[in-house]
Each structure stands twice: as structure tokens, then as C-alpha cells.
Amino acid sequence: MVQIKDVAKRAGVSVASVSRVLAGLPVVSEPTRQKVLEAVKELDYRPDLAARRLRSRRSDTIGLIVSDIRNPFFTEVSRAVEDMAFSHQMRVILCNTDEDPEKEASCLELMRDEKVHGVILSPSSKLLSRYSPADYSFPIVLVDRYERGIKADAVLLDNFDAAYRLTEHLVSNGHRRIACLYGSASATGRQRLEGHKAAMASHQLPVQVHGVPPMVHEAHEAAMSILNQKPLPQAILASSGLILLGITEALRETKLRVPEDIAVAGFDNLPWTRLVEPSLTVIAQPTYEIGREAIELLLQRIASPGSAVRQLVLQGELIARSSSAARIV
């Protein structure tokens, strides 16, 4: 039976180097990593995962905890994390919390019990309000949700800037009365709300905002209420893809014309936003990049526990389509 020392001898490296490569840790040089992988392939080496876990008290596993796996944003992030984990010969345990703090706590306990190397986490508002990395026995990288002042590794969208630019786009096209539906359950929704308010304030325009859970049905109900108002808003803005879908369903029911009667814009460049008529103006989030950068940041934290905290803030792309065309007076 081929053992790890045989791989080390064939590759001309130490047993420790082989272990690091097999664990997917980024502290090994690329030439060394290639030598080890070639030796593993030539010898058809199959590591004893159970034995390694007992020795290291860690599994070759990372955790991914998301707030709603039905949200296409988290689906794409999850795909990126899994792809990157596979390339590092690591496995992923995926948990979905449904924004439920109790379920979230249970997921974190599972990660502890499974002795994961680290966790990528989209935290609930409750957890984020008291979050401290020191409370956990494994490193954590936050994605999507973050509060100013928290000293934690994170990969995020610049939510304030994205919402500001999206609002500015509507205003520049002549839309002054804008209703904004934002996700009330997360820091992300609140940060996008802040960006929207700031853009409206810069033009001295009144603010009309409505907080809703980031779910299609709730967004649909809130949108129906807004669309039955007099006077009708000149535009409606959604802070997430699920909210945007609820608004789109409501518009279809009311038979209002877009953009002639009301303009529409929102977040997330999902395939359906291009297929509806008219196509929808959106902020495209770099979702795959967010997942990829999150796992790279986590691996760096695992390799260097004492290194400085890092927050990587990415920019969204404004994609202007027919739904937010210039208002005809």
C-alpha cells in the first residue's frame, strides 16, 4: 500500500510538504505542488482521510453557510466556492439558515463538530450585530453581509455605491418620484437603502421607501400596494433580485406599461431580467468572483492566522436596459 512517505520520496520533498499540498494550503510553492501532484498520480496514492483527520483534528473540509439557498446570488456564490474547494482538493459542507438565528447557530455548531478548516458565512442581522471572530474555534470569512466597525475578513459588494448609481441613473432619465423596496432583514438591504437615500438627497427629492423581507411573495404584495397609489410613482427600485421578481409579477397583474407608465430597476443580472419585455435595468453583482475571493481569503487566513484582517470590496456593474428609459414629458 502506497504511503505518504512514498509520495514524498518520489517528489523529492518532505512529508510535511506533501501534507500541505493534499490539504490545499496555499503555503507551498507552485513547483512543489506540481511535483507532489505528479507523484500522487504516478503512484495512485489514496490518502487515508480518517487517519489524517484524527492526527490533525481537522477535516479537509470548509463550511459554507448561506442565508437563503433559493436566492440565485447565493447559488452562484456556492458554485464558485465549490469549484475553488475542488481545485484545492477540499470538500464543502453547505448549510442554509433561512435567516433564522437558531438555525444559524445550529449550523455553526455543526461546523465545529465536523472540525472544518474554516467557514464562509452570510450572517443574519442578529449574529452580525454581535459578531466577533474570537468567539469561534475556526476562521470565518463573511460574504455579502457586513457592518462598519467589525474587524473581520470579508468579501463584499459596495452596496452604497451601487444603489447610489442605480438611483442616479433613474433620476438622470427624468424619474423624480421613485419608490424603493429594500430588504429589511439584512445589512445589505440597509446599505443599499442608504445609497438610494443619498442619491435622492443630492437632488433634493423626496424619499419613498418600503422595507420588505427579501422574498418574492412579500415583495409582490408590497409592490401591489405601491402600484395602486395615486399619484403613481414614476419609477420603482428593488434592492435584490427576489424583490425585483416580485415587483415584475405585480406589474404584470396591474397591466401597467414599462417604462411608459412606470420605470423599473433593481439588483442582480439574472437570466430572466433579459428575457422579460421590456428587459430590466440592473446592477450586476460579481457573484462568482465574490465566492472565489472568499475561499482564497479563507485559505490565506488558515495558512496565516495572525495576519491582518482584510475586507475586499467589489464594484457592481450598471446595465441599463429598456425598463428605465428616459421619461417622456
C-alpha positions as CSV (number, residue, x, y, z in Angstrom):
1,M,0.0,0.0,0.0
2,V,1.4,3.4,-1.0
3,Q,2.0,5.7,1.9
4,I,2.6,9.4,2.1
5,K,6.3,8.9,2.7
6,D,6.4,7.2,-0.7
7,V,4.9,10.2,-2.4
8,A,7.4,12.5,-0.6
9,K,10.3,10.3,-1.8
10,R,9.1,10.2,-5.4
11,A,8.5,14.0,-5.4
12,G,11.8,14.8,-3.7
13,V,10.1,16.8,-0.9
14,S,9.3,16.4,2.7
15,V,6.3,14.6,4.1
16,A,5.1,17.9,5.6
17,S,5.1,19.5,2.1
18,V,3.0,16.6,0.8
19,S,0.6,17.0,3.6
20,R,0.2,20.8,2.9
21,V,-0.4,20.1,-0.8
22,L,-3.0,17.5,-0.1
23,A,-4.7,19.8,2.4
24,G,-5.0,22.5,-0.2
25,L,-3.0,25.0,1.8
26,P,-1.5,27.9,-0.2
27,V,1.8,28.0,1.7
28,V,3.5,25.6,-0.8
29,S,5.2,26.9,-3.9
30,E,3.7,26.1,-7.3
31,P,6.7,23.9,-8.5
32,T,6.5,21.9,-5.3
33,R,2.7,21.5,-5.6
34,Q,3.1,20.2,-9.1
35,K,5.8,17.7,-8.1
36,V,3.6,16.3,-5.4
37,L,0.5,16.1,-7.6
38,E,2.5,14.3,-10.3
39,A,3.9,11.8,-7.7
40,V,0.4,11.2,-6.3
41,K,-0.9,10.4,-9.8
42,E,2.0,8.2,-10.7
43,L,1.7,6.2,-7.5
44,D,-2.1,6.2,-7.5
45,Y,-1.9,7.4,-3.9
46,R,-5.2,7.5,-1.9
47,P,-4.8,9.4,1.4
48,D,-6.4,7.9,4.5
49,L,-8.8,10.7,5.2
50,A,-10.0,9.3,8.5
51,A,-6.5,8.9,9.9
52,R,-5.4,12.3,8.7
53,R,-8.5,13.8,10.4
54,L,-7.6,12.1,13.7
55,R,-4.0,13.3,13.5
56,S,-4.7,16.9,12.6
57,R,-8.0,17.2,14.5
58,R,-9.2,18.9,11.3
59,S,-11.0,17.6,8.2
60,D,-10.1,18.7,4.7
61,T,-13.4,20.5,4.7
62,I,-14.6,24.0,4.7
63,G,-18.1,25.2,5.6
64,L,-20.4,27.4,3.6
65,I,-23.4,28.9,5.5
66,V,-25.8,31.0,3.4
67,S,-29.0,32.8,4.4
68,D,-31.2,31.5,1.5
69,I,-30.0,29.0,-1.0
70,R,-33.1,29.8,-3.1
71,N,-31.6,33.2,-3.8
72,P,-29.7,33.0,-7.1
73,F,-27.0,35.2,-5.7
74,F,-26.1,32.5,-3.1
75,T,-26.5,29.7,-5.7
76,E,-23.7,31.4,-7.8
77,V,-21.5,32.1,-4.8
78,S,-21.9,28.5,-3.7
79,R,-20.8,27.3,-7.2
80,A,-17.7,29.4,-7.0
81,V,-16.8,28.1,-3.5
82,E,-17.3,24.5,-4.5
83,D,-15.2,25.0,-7.7
84,M,-12.4,26.5,-5.8
85,A,-12.5,24.0,-3.0
86,F,-12.3,21.2,-5.5
87,S,-9.3,22.7,-7.1
88,H,-7.6,22.7,-3.7
89,Q,-8.7,19.1,-3.0
90,M,-11.1,20.2,-0.3
91,R,-14.7,19.4,0.4
92,V,-17.6,21.8,1.2
93,I,-20.4,21.4,3.8
94,L,-23.3,23.6,2.7
95,C,-25.9,24.9,5.2
96,N,-28.9,27.1,4.6
97,T,-30.2,29.2,7.5
98,D,-33.4,30.9,6.1
99,E,-32.4,34.0,8.0
100,D,-33.2,32.0,11.2
101,P,-30.7,32.8,14.1
102,E,-31.4,29.4,15.8
103,K,-30.8,27.5,12.6
104,E,-27.7,29.6,12.0
105,A,-26.4,28.7,15.5
106,S,-27.0,25.0,14.8
107,C,-25.1,25.3,11.5
108,L,-22.1,26.8,13.3
109,E,-22.2,24.1,15.9
110,L,-22.2,21.5,13.1
111,M,-19.1,23.1,11.6
112,R,-17.4,23.0,15.0
113,D,-18.3,19.3,15.4
114,E,-17.1,18.5,11.9
115,K,-13.8,20.2,12.7
116,V,-13.8,22.2,9.5
117,H,-10.7,24.2,8.5
118,G,-12.9,27.3,8.2
119,V,-16.2,28.8,7.3
120,I,-17.6,31.2,4.7
121,L,-20.6,32.8,6.2
122,S,-23.5,35.1,5.2
123,P,-24.6,36.1,8.7
124,S,-28.0,37.1,9.9
125,S,-28.6,40.6,11.2
126,K,-28.7,39.2,14.8
127,L,-25.3,37.5,14.5
128,L,-23.8,40.4,12.7
129,S,-24.8,42.8,15.5
130,R,-22.6,40.9,18.0
131,Y,-20.1,39.2,15.7
132,S,-16.5,38.6,16.9
133,P,-14.1,36.2,15.2
134,A,-12.7,35.4,18.6
135,D,-15.9,33.6,19.5
136,Y,-15.2,30.7,17.1
137,S,-12.6,28.0,17.0
138,F,-12.2,28.2,13.2
139,P,-11.5,31.2,10.9
140,I,-14.5,32.8,9.2
141,V,-14.9,34.9,6.1
142,L,-18.0,37.0,5.8
143,V,-19.8,37.4,2.4
144,D,-22.5,39.8,1.4
145,R,-23.2,41.0,4.9
146,Y,-21.0,43.3,6.9
147,E,-21.3,46.2,9.4
148,R,-18.9,49.1,9.7
149,G,-16.5,48.7,12.6
150,I,-16.4,44.9,12.6
151,K,-12.8,43.6,12.4
152,A,-13.3,40.5,10.3
153,D,-12.3,39.1,6.9
154,A,-15.0,39.8,4.4
155,V,-15.8,39.9,0.6
156,L,-18.5,42.4,-0.2
157,L,-20.2,44.4,-2.9
158,D,-20.0,48.2,-2.5
159,N,-23.7,48.3,-1.8
160,F,-23.9,52.0,-1.1
161,D,-22.2,53.0,-4.3
162,A,-24.2,50.5,-6.4
163,A,-27.6,51.8,-5.1
164,Y,-26.4,55.4,-5.5
165,R,-25.5,54.9,-9.1
166,L,-28.7,53.0,-9.9
167,T,-30.8,55.8,-8.3
168,E,-28.8,58.4,-10.1
169,H,-29.5,56.6,-13.4
170,L,-33.2,56.8,-12.8
171,V,-33.1,60.5,-11.8
172,S,-30.9,61.4,-14.8
173,N,-33.6,59.8,-17.1
174,G,-36.2,62.2,-15.6
175,H,-37.7,59.9,-13.0
176,R,-38.2,62.0,-9.8
177,R,-40.8,60.1,-7.8
178,I,-39.1,56.9,-7.0
179,A,-40.4,54.1,-4.7
180,C,-37.7,51.9,-3.3
181,L,-38.4,48.4,-2.0
182,Y,-35.4,47.2,0.1
183,G,-34.6,44.1,2.0
184,S,-35.3,44.8,5.7
185,A,-33.8,41.6,7.0
186,S,-30.1,42.3,6.3
187,A,-27.3,44.8,6.5
188,T,-27.0,44.6,2.7
189,G,-30.6,45.9,2.2
190,R,-30.0,48.8,4.6
191,Q,-26.7,49.8,3.0
192,R,-28.4,49.9,-0.4
193,L,-31.2,52.0,1.1
194,E,-28.6,54.4,2.4
195,G,-27.1,54.7,-1.1
196,H,-30.6,55.4,-2.6
197,K,-31.4,58.0,0.1
198,A,-28.1,59.8,-0.5
199,A,-28.7,60.0,-4.3
200,M,-32.2,61.3,-3.7
201,A,-30.9,63.9,-1.2
202,S,-28.3,65.1,-3.7
203,H,-31.2,66.1,-6.0
204,Q,-33.4,67.3,-3.1
205,L,-36.0,64.8,-4.0
206,P,-38.5,63.2,-1.5
207,V,-37.9,59.6,-0.4
208,Q,-40.5,56.8,-0.6
209,V,-39.1,53.6,0.9
210,H,-40.7,50.3,1.9
211,G,-38.8,47.6,3.9
212,V,-39.8,44.0,3.0
213,P,-38.4,40.6,3.6
214,P,-36.3,39.6,0.6
215,M,-38.9,37.1,-0.7
216,V,-40.9,37.2,-3.9
217,H,-44.4,36.9,-2.3
218,E,-43.8,39.7,0.2
219,A,-42.3,41.9,-2.5
220,H,-45.2,41.3,-4.7
221,E,-47.7,42.3,-2.0
222,A,-45.8,45.5,-1.2
223,A,-45.5,46.4,-4.9
224,M,-49.2,45.9,-5.5
225,S,-49.9,48.4,-2.7
226,I,-47.5,50.9,-4.2
227,L,-48.8,50.5,-7.8
228,N,-52.4,51.2,-6.6
229,Q,-51.3,54.6,-5.1
230,K,-52.3,58.0,-6.5
231,P,-50.2,59.5,-7.9
232,L,-48.3,56.6,-9.2
233,P,-44.5,56.7,-8.7
234,Q,-42.5,57.5,-11.8
235,A,-40.1,54.6,-11.1
236,I,-39.7,51.7,-8.7
237,L,-36.4,50.3,-7.5
238,A,-35.7,46.9,-6.0
239,S,-32.7,46.2,-3.7
240,S,-32.4,42.5,-4.7
241,G,-33.2,40.0,-7.4
242,L,-36.0,38.3,-5.5
243,I,-37.7,41.7,-4.7
244,L,-37.3,42.7,-8.4
245,L,-39.1,39.5,-9.4
246,G,-42.0,40.2,-7.0
247,I,-42.3,43.7,-8.5
248,T,-42.3,42.3,-12.0
249,E,-45.1,39.9,-11.2
250,A,-47.1,42.8,-9.7
251,L,-46.6,44.9,-12.8
252,R,-47.8,42.1,-15.0
253,E,-51.0,41.8,-12.9
254,T,-51.7,45.6,-13.0
255,K,-51.2,45.8,-16.8
256,L,-49.1,48.9,-16.3
257,R,-46.7,49.7,-19.1
258,V,-43.0,49.8,-18.5
259,P,-41.4,52.3,-18.9
260,E,-44.2,54.4,-20.2
261,D,-46.3,54.3,-17.0
262,I,-43.5,53.5,-14.6
263,A,-39.8,52.7,-14.9
264,V,-38.2,49.7,-13.1
265,A,-34.6,49.0,-12.0
266,G,-33.1,46.6,-9.5
267,F,-30.2,44.3,-8.5
268,D,-28.9,41.1,-9.9
269,N,-28.4,40.3,-13.6
270,L,-30.4,37.1,-13.6
271,P,-31.2,35.5,-17.0
272,W,-34.9,36.3,-16.7
273,T,-34.2,40.0,-16.4
274,R,-33.0,39.9,-20.0
275,L,-35.9,37.8,-21.3
276,V,-38.9,39.8,-20.0
277,E,-40.3,42.6,-22.1
278,P,-39.0,45.2,-21.7
279,S,-35.7,43.9,-20.4
280,L,-34.8,45.2,-17.0
281,T,-32.1,47.7,-15.9
282,V,-30.0,46.1,-13.1
283,I,-26.8,46.2,-11.1
284,A,-24.9,43.1,-12.0
285,Q,-23.0,41.7,-9.0
286,P,-19.7,39.8,-9.5
287,T,-21.2,36.8,-7.7
288,Y,-18.8,34.2,-8.9
289,E,-15.8,36.5,-8.1
290,I,-17.2,37.0,-4.6
291,G,-17.3,33.3,-3.9
292,R,-13.9,32.7,-5.4
293,E,-12.3,35.6,-3.5
294,A,-13.9,34.4,-0.3
295,I,-12.4,31.0,-0.4
296,E,-9.0,32.4,-1.3
297,L,-9.2,34.8,1.6
298,L,-10.2,31.9,3.9
299,L,-7.2,29.7,2.8
300,Q,-4.9,32.7,3.4
301,R,-6.3,33.1,6.9
302,I,-5.9,29.3,7.6
303,A,-2.3,29.5,6.5
304,S,-1.5,32.7,8.4
305,P,-3.8,33.0,11.4
306,G,-2.1,36.1,12.7
307,S,-2.2,38.2,9.5
308,A,-4.0,41.5,9.3
309,V,-7.8,41.4,8.7
310,R,-8.8,42.1,5.1
311,Q,-12.0,43.4,3.6
312,L,-12.3,43.0,-0.2
313,V,-14.9,45.4,-1.6
314,L,-16.0,44.7,-5.2
315,Q,-17.9,47.0,-7.6
316,G,-21.2,46.2,-9.3
317,E,-21.9,47.0,-13.0
318,L,-24.8,49.1,-14.0
319,I,-26.5,47.5,-17.0
320,A,-29.0,50.0,-18.5
321,R,-31.9,48.4,-20.4
322,S,-35.3,49.4,-21.7
323,S,-37.2,49.4,-18.4
324,S,-35.5,52.6,-17.2
325,A,-35.6,54.6,-20.5
326,A,-35.8,58.4,-20.3
327,R,-39.2,59.7,-19.2
328,I,-41.2,61.4,-21.9
329,V,-42.8,64.6,-20.6
